[in-house]
Amino acid sequence: MADINPIRLWRRFLALPNESLTKTLVFAFLVTFIASVFVSVSAVTLNPFYQANLDREQRARMSGMIAALAGMSDIMSGVSVDELEVRIVDLASGTFATGVDPVSYDQREAARDPNRSLTLPEEADIAGIRQRANYAPVFILRQDQALELVVLPMRGVGYQSMLYAFLALRADGNTIAGLTFYELGETPGLGARISDPDWLALWPGKMLADENGDIRISVVRGQAQSPLEIDGISGATRTGNGVSNMLHFWLGEYGFGPFLKRLQSGTLRL
Amino acid sequence: MKQSLAYLTDPLVKANPITLHILGICSALAVTTSVSTALTMSCALTVVLVLSSAMISAIRHHIPTAIRLIVQITIIASLVIVMDMFLKAFAFEMSKRLSIFVGLIVTNCLILARAETFARQNPVWPSTLDALGNGIGYGIILLIVGTIRELFGAGTLLGFEILPLVENGGWFRPLRVMLLAPSAFFIVGFLVWIIRSRRPEQIEQPEFRILGHDETGEA
């Protein structure tokens, strides 16, 4: 009859020599088990605080960008992010979606849900995001009823991380009013410099598309030669390419392309 | 009692992990551009070091020989992950400035060195004191380097302006080199020089002799 008294079993286990295979296996299991329980419990406990910090930062970035948009300061006084109008766009048709609550809609969560997102064909997925949610929020800012700014959320793969950005466009749907990154994990001092105010200040006034309507905006190596180009950051070529690809994806047919066409042709009921 | 105290005080100067053992240099270069990051990093490292040393010391008689290092790294890594999440939850801005360097505490040779050379062979209490002493010793050097770099690189200490900058109407022109990694190398080098000239016993024997141009090296 085997001894099943746990205390005695435990003593017997501890008394095994440290070279024993049984002890090695059981010990490895115990250490990893305890460590994983410890890490999981901490993660579950601390995650709400982290998410709250992220949300706060996203809102602060948003208001920071709006406040920094060139020439907007006169209408900006007293306007905070919460007073922006948030609308939900059905990306496939480019129209405003009804029946989706703009406040509670979570684009990232929707992108993970196969029923509410689109698996991108490989050749179209230049931003490297794989799944794209069917709906996306846009932020609309008006002055005296007239459309002043449209802010589009974007994401795309940089050199080593996912870049999350807001692109603000003027009412013509083609002139950039500002760009900001609110979450990225690029190399500090190199790729991470895309969130430097100095570099972001290069964007306002640039154009998305040329006279034929083709999206041409890109981050180039070296100096920009036209309103369709942005100076690259030396040592961060691949992050710059990531930014270009992100813009091309989100301004293209799988992104906000249909929405922007409607916006420019005036067939969108705002 | 006297011996316990020595565990705690020896690593401060006499056996300082950075200046004597030249351990933990990577983070010492990376996080010392300002005093606040240096301070946070030192605290995070000290907490991880003390907890990991105490735990490893507590189970030291039963760690299987074959997986000794893996067990130690698992314990250290779990503590570091939790520390990283803790900073993200309660010191979000600071954790962004420290970026990957909190996570890199796992690979900080200082922690594994204390686990391997001390905690694995000594009882819990001396190991804890030794870890605390090493953490503080690391922290002292980081604070010295951080103070010099922030003061001369940005004219501030803990964000408060000490030397009025030219651009704010003062007289001080910041030394931008202080904000770059090499300056930390120079400062650590000077600290090593100062300590070793006061304590010649720390000077290492050269591993080989550099020959003069007229010597052949044959006996």
Contacts between the chains, C-beta under 8 A, distances in Angstrom:
chain1	res1	chain2	res2	distance
A	14	B	62	6.0
A	18	B	61	7.9
A	18	B	62	6.8
A	18	B	63	6.8
A	18	B	64	5.1
A	18	B	65	5.2
A	19	B	64	7.2
A	19	B	65	5.7
A	19	B	66	7.2
A	20	B	64	7.5
A	23	B	62	7.6
A	23	B	64	5.6
A	24	B	64	3.9
A	24	B	66	5.4
A	24	B	67	5.8
A	27	B	62	6.7
A	27	B	63	7.2
A	27	B	64	5.2
A	27	B	67	7.3
A	27	B	71	7.2
A	28	B	64	7.5
A	28	B	67	5.6
A	28	B	70	7.5
A	28	B	71	7.3
A	31	B	71	5.3
A	31	B	74	5.5
A	31	B	75	7.0
A	32	B	74	6.3
A	35	B	74	5.3
A	35	B	75	6.6
A	35	B	77	7.7
A	35	B	78	4.0
A	36	B	78	7.8
A	38	B	78	5.6
A	38	B	82	6.8
A	39	B	78	5.2
A	39	B	81	5.3
A	39	B	82	6.2
A	42	B	81	7.7
A	42	B	82	4.4
A	42	B	85	5.8
A	42	B	86	7.5
A	43	B	85	6.1
A	46	B	85	4.6
A	46	B	86	6.3
A	46	B	88	7.3
A	46	B	89	4.2
A	47	B	85	7.7
A	47	B	89	7.8
A	49	B	88	7.9
A	49	B	89	3.5
A	49	B	90	6.5
A	50	B	85	6.9
A	50	B	88	4.7
A	50	B	89	5.0
A	50	B	92	7.6
A	53	B	88	7.0
A	53	B	89	7.1
A	53	B	92	3.9
A	57	B	92	7.3
A	188	B	99	5.6
A	188	B	100	7.9
